[in-house]
Amino acid sequence: MKHTRSVEDYLEAVLMIQQEKGSCRAIDIAQHLGFSKPSVSVALRNLEDDGSIARENDGTVQLTEKGLAVARGVLSRHRFLTGFFTAIGVPPEVAEEDACGMEHSVSEETFSALRDWLRRNHGEMQL
C-alpha cells in the first residue's frame, strides 16, 4: 500500500527521533519537521487511527509494526540516496534535500533495481 509523502515524513521523523533520543513526543516531531504542535496533533491522531502509531499515557509516540515497517523503508531509501548523491559529488546539503524528495517518489522496484545495479557494478560503495 502506497502512503502519502506526509505520512511517510511523520513516520520517518518518529523513527529518527527515537533513534536519536530514545523516545519521541509530539513536540519533538513538530520541531523536527518545522510544523505547529496543533498540526502534528491532528496528524498523529490520523496515524493512530490508521494503526501506524500508538500514543502512550506519558505522551510518547510509539511506532506499531505497521508504522515501523514504513518508517524503516523510507529511512533506508533516504540514507541510501543521500549517500549515493554525496558519493558522486553532490554537496551534502543538496544531497540531503534531494534524497528527502526522491525517497517518496521512487518506486520500490526502481529503488531496488538502482541499489542492486550499484552493488553489482560498483561493489559495496560506502553509502
KEMAR-906574 format. One record per residue: residue number from 1; chain; z negated, x, y of N, C-alpha, C in turn. Coordinates in steps of 0.1 Angstrom, whole numbers. Atoms other than C-alpha are relative to their C-alpha. Layout:
+-----+----+-------+-------+-------+-------+-------+-------+-------+-------+-------+
!   i ! ch !  n.zz !  n.xx !  n.yy ! ca.zz ! ca.xx ! ca.yy !  c.zz !  c.xx !  c.yy !
+-----+----+-------+-------+-------+-------+-------+-------+-------+-------+-------+
! NUM !  A !     Z !     X !     Y !     Z !     X !     Y !     Z !     X !     Y !
...
+-----+----+-------+-------+-------+-------+-------+-------+-------+-------+-------+
***
This chain:
+-----+----+-------+-------+-------+-------+-------+-------+-------+-------+-------+
!   i ! ch !  n.zz !  n.xx !  n.yy ! ca.zz ! ca.xx ! ca.yy !  c.zz !  c.xx !  c.yy !
+-----+----+-------+-------+-------+-------+-------+-------+-------+-------+-------+
!   1 !  A !     0 !     8 !   -12 !     0 !     0 !     0 !     0 !     9 !    12 !
!   2 !  A !    -1 !    -8 !   -12 !    10 !    14 !    34 !   -10 !    -6 !    10 !
!   3 !  A !     9 !     3 !   -11 !   -17 !    14 !    61 !     6 !     3 !    13 !
!   4 !  A !    -4 !    -3 !   -14 !   -12 !    13 !    98 !    -5 !    14 !     4 !
!   5 !  A !     5 !   -13 !    -5 !   -15 !    45 !   117 !   -14 !    -1 !     5 !
!   6 !  A !    13 !     1 !    -5 !   -46 !    32 !   134 !   -11 !     0 !   -11 !
!   7 !  A !     9 !     0 !    12 !   -63 !    25 !   100 !    -1 !    14 !    -5 !
!   8 !  A !     1 !   -14 !     5 !   -54 !    60 !    88 !    -7 !     9 !     9 !
!   9 !  A !     7 !    -9 !   -10 !   -66 !    76 !   120 !   -16 !    -2 !    -1 !
!  10 !  A !    14 !     2 !     1 !  -100 !    59 !   117 !    -6 !     5 !   -13 !
!  11 !  A !     5 !    -5 !    13 !  -104 !    67 !    80 !    -1 !    15 !     0 !
!  12 !  A !     0 !   -14 !    -1 !   -94 !   103 !    86 !   -11 !     5 !     9 !
!  13 !  A !    11 !    -4 !    -9 !  -118 !   106 !   115 !   -14 !    -1 !    -7 !
!  14 !  A !    13 !     1 !     7 !  -147 !    93 !    94 !    -2 !    12 !   -10 !
!  15 !  A !     1 !   -11 !     9 !  -139 !   119 !    67 !    -2 !    13 !     7 !
!  16 !  A !     2 !   -13 !    -8 !  -136 !   148 !    92 !   -14 !     1 !     6 !
!  17 !  A !    13 !     0 !    -6 !  -168 !   138 !   109 !   -11 !     3 !   -11 !
!  18 !  A !     9 !    -2 !    11 !  -186 !   136 !    76 !     0 !    14 !    -5 !
!  19 !  A !    -1 !   -14 !     4 !  -173 !   170 !    66 !    -7 !     9 !    10 !
!  20 !  A !     6 !    -9 !   -10 !  -184 !   185 !    99 !   -15 !    -2 !     2 !
!  21 !  A !    14 !     2 !    -4 !  -217 !   168 !   105 !    -9 !    -5 !   -12 !
!  22 !  A !     7 !     5 !    11 !  -227 !   154 !    71 !    -2 !   -15 !     0 !
!  23 !  A !     0 !    15 !    -1 !  -228 !   118 !    83 !     8 !    -4 !    12 !
!  24 !  A !    -9 !     5 !   -10 !  -208 !    96 !   106 !    -6 !   -13 !     6 !
!  25 !  A !     4 !    13 !    -7 !  -217 !    69 !   132 !    11 !    -4 !     9 !
!  26 !  A !   -11 !     5 !    -8 !  -196 !    47 !   153 !     2 !     8 !    13 !
!  27 !  A !    -1 !    -8 !   -12 !  -204 !    68 !   184 !     8 !    13 !    -2 !
!  28 !  A !    -7 !   -12 !     4 !  -191 !    99 !   166 !    15 !    -3 !    -1 !
!  29 !  A !   -14 !     4 !     1 !  -158 !    81 !   159 !     6 !    -2 !    14 !
!  30 !  A !    -5 !     3 !   -14 !  -155 !    69 !   195 !     3 !    13 !     7 !
!  31 !  A !    -1 !   -13 !    -6 !  -160 !   105 !   207 !    12 !     8 !    -6 !
!  32 !  A !   -11 !    -8 !     7 !  -136 !   120 !   181 !    14 !    -5 !     4 !
!  33 !  A !   -13 !     6 !    -3 !  -108 !    95 !   188 !     3 !    -3 !    15 !
!  34 !  A !    -1 !     2 !   -14 !  -115 !    91 !   225 !     2 !   -15 !     3 !
!  35 !  A !    -1 !    14 !    -2 !  -119 !    53 !   222 !   -14 !    -5 !     4 !
!  36 !  A !    13 !     6 !    -4 !  -146 !    30 !   236 !    -8 !    -5 !   -12 !
!  37 !  A !     8 !     4 !    11 !  -175 !    21 !   214 !     3 !   -15 !    -4 !
!  38 !  A !    -4 !    14 !     4 !  -166 !   -17 !   215 !    13 !     0 !    -8 !
!  39 !  A !   -12 !     0 !     8 !  -131 !    -9 !   203 !    -2 !     5 !   -14 !
!  40 !  A !     4 !    -5 !    13 !  -145 !    12 !   175 !    -7 !   -10 !    -9 !
!  41 !  A !     8 !    10 !     8 !  -169 !   -15 !   165 !     9 !   -11 !    -6 !
!  42 !  A !   -10 !    10 !     5 !  -140 !   -40 !   162 !     7 !     6 !   -12 !
!  43 !  A !    -8 !    -6 !    10 !  -120 !   -16 !   141 !    -9 !     2 !   -13 !
!  44 !  A !     9 !    -2 !    11 !  -150 !    -8 !   119 !    -3 !   -13 !    -8 !
!  45 !  A !     2 !    13 !     6 !  -156 !   -45 !   113 !    12 !    -3 !    -9 !
!  46 !  A !   -13 !     2 !     8 !  -119 !   -48 !   101 !     0 !     9 !   -12 !
!  47 !  A !     0 !   -10 !    11 !  -122 !   -17 !    79 !   -11 !    -4 !   -11 !
!  48 !  A !    10 !     4 !     9 !  -154 !   -31 !    64 !     5 !   -13 !    -8 !
!  49 !  A !    -6 !    12 !     7 !  -137 !   -65 !    57 !    11 !     4 !   -10 !
!  50 !  A !   -11 !    -5 !     9 !  -108 !   -46 !    41 !    -6 !     7 !   -12 !
!  51 !  A !     6 !    -7 !    11 !  -132 !   -28 !    18 !     2 !    15 !     1 !
!  52 !  A !    -2 !   -14 !    -2 !  -124 !     7 !    32 !   -12 !     8 !     4 !
!  53 !  A !    12 !    -7 !    -4 !  -158 !    15 !    46 !   -12 !   -10 !    -3 !
!  54 !  A !    12 !     7 !     0 !  -194 !     4 !    43 !    -9 !     5 !    11 !
!  55 !  A !     9 !    -5 !   -10 !  -219 !     5 !    71 !   -14 !    -2 !    -5 !
!  56 !  A !    14 !    -1 !     5 !  -255 !    14 !    62 !    -9 !    -6 !    11 !
!  57 !  A !    10 !     6 !    -9 !  -286 !    -1 !    78 !    -4 !    10 !    11 !
!  58 !  A !     3 !   -10 !   -10 !  -292 !    32 !    96 !    11 !     3 !    10 !
!  59 !  A !   -12 !    -2 !    -9 !  -258 !    29 !   114 !    10 !     9 !    -5 !
!  60 !  A !   -10 !    -9 !     4 !  -240 !    54 !    94 !    12 !    -7 !    -7 !
!  61 !  A !   -13 !     6 !     6 !  -204 !    47 !    82 !     3 !     8 !   -13 !
!  62 !  A !    -4 !    -7 !    12 !  -195 !    55 !    46 !    14 !    -5 !    -5 !
!  63 !  A !   -12 !     3 !     6 !  -161 !    56 !    31 !    -2 !    -6 !   -14 !
!  64 !  A !     0 !     5 !    13 !  -156 !    35 !     0 !    10 !     8 !    -8 !
!  65 !  A !   -10 !    -7 !     8 !  -135 !    48 !   -29 !    14 !    -3 !     6 !
!  66 !  A !   -13 !     4 !    -6 !  -105 !    29 !   -14 !     2 !     8 !    13 !
!  67 !  A !    -2 !    -7 !   -13 !  -111 !    44 !    21 !     1 !    15 !    -1 !
!  68 !  A !     0 !   -15 !     2 !  -118 !    79 !     8 !    14 !     4 !    -5 !
!  69 !  A !   -13 !    -3 !     5 !   -85 !    79 !   -11 !    10 !     1 !    11 !
!  70 !  A !    -9 !     0 !   -11 !   -66 !    70 !    20 !    -3 !    12 !    10 !
!  71 !  A !     4 !   -11 !    -9 !   -86 !    95 !    42 !     4 !    13 !    -5 !
!  72 !  A !    -3 !   -13 !     6 !   -81 !   124 !    18 !    15 !     2 !     0 !
!  73 !  A !   -14 !    -2 !     0 !   -44 !   118 !    16 !     5 !     3 !    14 !
!  74 !  A !    -4 !    -2 !   -14 !   -40 !   116 !    54 !    -4 !    14 !     5 !
!  75 !  A !     5 !   -13 !    -4 !   -62 !   147 !    60 !     8 !    11 !    -7 !
!  76 !  A !    -8 !   -10 !     7 !   -43 !   166 !    33 !    13 !     2 !     6 !
!  77 !  A !   -13 !    -2 !    -7 !   -10 !   159 !    49 !    -1 !     6 !    14 !
!  78 !  A !     3 !    -5 !   -13 !   -24 !   167 !    83 !    -2 !    15 !    -1 !
!  79 !  A !     3 !   -14 !     2 !   -38 !   201 !    72 !    13 !     8 !    -4 !
!  80 !  A !   -12 !    -7 !     5 !    -6 !   210 !    53 !    10 !     1 !    11 !
!  81 !  A !   -10 !     0 !   -10 !    17 !   201 !    81 !    -4 !     9 !    11 !
!  82 !  A !     5 !    -9 !   -11 !    -4 !   219 !   107 !     2 !    14 !    -4 !
!  83 !  A !    -1 !   -14 !     5 !    -5 !   250 !    85 !    15 !     4 !    -1 !
!  84 !  A !   -15 !    -3 !     1 !    33 !   248 !    79 !     5 !     3 !    14 !
!  85 !  A !    -5 !    -1 !   -13 !    41 !   244 !   115 !    -5 !    13 !     7 !
!  86 !  A !     5 !   -12 !    -6 !    19 !   273 !   126 !     6 !    12 !    -7 !
!  87 !  A !    -6 !   -11 !     7 !    33 !   295 !    98 !    14 !     3 !     4 !
!  88 !  A !   -14 !    -2 !    -5 !    68 !   290 !   112 !     1 !     3 !    14 !
!  89 !  A !     0 !    -5 !   -14 !    57 !   300 !   147 !    -3 !   -11 !    10 !
!  90 !  A !     3 !    10 !   -10 !    48 !   267 !   164 !   -14 !     3 !     5 !
!  91 !  A !    14 !    -3 !    -6 !    18 !   272 !   188 !   -10 !   -10 !    -7 !
!  92 !  A !    10 !     9 !     7 !   -14 !   258 !   172 !    -2 !   -14 !     6 !
!  93 !  A !     2 !    13 !    -7 !   -19 !   231 !   198 !    11 !   -10 !    -3 !
!  94 !  A !   -11 !     8 !     3 !    16 !   218 !   193 !     1 !    -4 !   -14 !
!  95 !  A !     0 !     3 !    14 !    14 !   221 !   156 !   -10 !   -11 !    -4 !
!  96 !  A !    11 !    10 !     3 !   -18 !   200 !   155 !     5 !   -13 !     5 !
!  97 !  A !    -4 !    13 !    -5 !    -3 !   173 !   177 !    12 !    -6 !    -8 !
!  98 !  A !   -12 !     5 !     8 !    30 !   171 !   158 !    -5 !    -4 !   -14 !
!  99 !  A !     5 !     3 !    14 !    12 !   171 !   124 !    -7 !   -14 !     1 !
! 100 !  A !     7 !    13 !    -1 !   -10 !   142 !   137 !     9 !   -12 !     0 !
! 101 !  A !   -10 !    11 !    -1 !    21 !   121 !   144 !     7 !    -1 !   -13 !
! 102 !  A !    -8 !     0 !    12 !    40 !   131 !   113 !    -8 !    -4 !   -13 !
! 103 !  A !     8 !     4 !    12 !    11 !   126 !    88 !     1 !   -15 !    -3 !
! 104 !  A !     0 !    14 !     2 !    15 !    89 !    93 !    14 !    -5 !    -3 !
! 105 !  A !   -14 !     5 !     2 !    53 !    86 !    93 !     7 !     5 !   -12 !
! 106 !  A !    -7 !    -6 !    12 !    63 !   108 !    64 !    -4 !    -7 !   -12 !
! 107 !  A !     3 !     7 !    13 !    65 !    90 !    31 !    -6 !    10 !    -9 !
! 108 !  A !     7 !    -9 !    10 !    45 !   103 !     2 !    11 !     7 !    -8 !
! 109 !  A !   -10 !    -6 !     7 !    78 !   110 !   -16 !     6 !    12 !     8 !
! 110 !  A !    -6 !   -11 !    -8 !    92 !   131 !    13 !   -11 !    12 !     1 !
! 111 !  A !    11 !   -10 !    -1 !    58 !   149 !    17 !    -1 !     8 !   -12 !
! 112 !  A !     1 !    -7 !    13 !    56 !   157 !   -20 !    12 !     9 !    -2 !
! 113 !  A !   -12 !    -8 !     1 !    92 !   170 !   -20 !    -1 !    12 !     9 !
! 114 !  A !     1 !   -11 !    -9 !    86 !   192 !    10 !   -11 !    10 !    -5 !
! 115 !  A !    11 !    -9 !     5 !    53 !   206 !    -4 !     5 !     7 !   -13 !
! 116 !  A !    -5 !    -6 !    12 !    69 !   212 !   -38 !    11 !    10 !     2 !
! 117 !  A !   -11 !    -9 !    -4 !   101 !   228 !   -23 !    -6 !    13 !     6 !
! 118 !  A !     6 !   -12 !    -6 !    80 !   252 !    -2 !    -7 !     8 !   -10 !
! 119 !  A !     7 !    -8 !    10 !    59 !   262 !   -32 !    10 !     7 !    -9 !
! 120 !  A !   -10 !    -6 !     8 !    90 !   268 !   -53 !     7 !    11 !     7 !
! 121 !  A !    -8 !    -9 !    -7 !   108 !   287 !   -27 !    -7 !    11 !     8 !
! 122 !  A !     8 !   -10 !    -8 !    80 !   305 !    -8 !   -14 !     3 !    -6 !
! 123 !  A !    12 !    -2 !     6 !    52 !   306 !   -33 !   -12 !    -8 !     7 !
! 124 !  A !    12 !     6 !    -7 !    17 !   297 !   -21 !    -2 !     6 !    14 !
! 125 !  A !     1 !    -4 !   -14 !    21 !   301 !    16 !   -14 !    -3 !     4 !
! 126 !  A !    14 !     2 !    -5 !   -12 !   303 !    35 !     0 !   -12 !     9 !
! 127 !  A !     0 !    13 !    -8 !   -11 !   266 !    46 !   -13 !    -7 !    -1 !
+-----+----+-------+-------+-------+-------+-------+-------+-------+-------+-------+
***
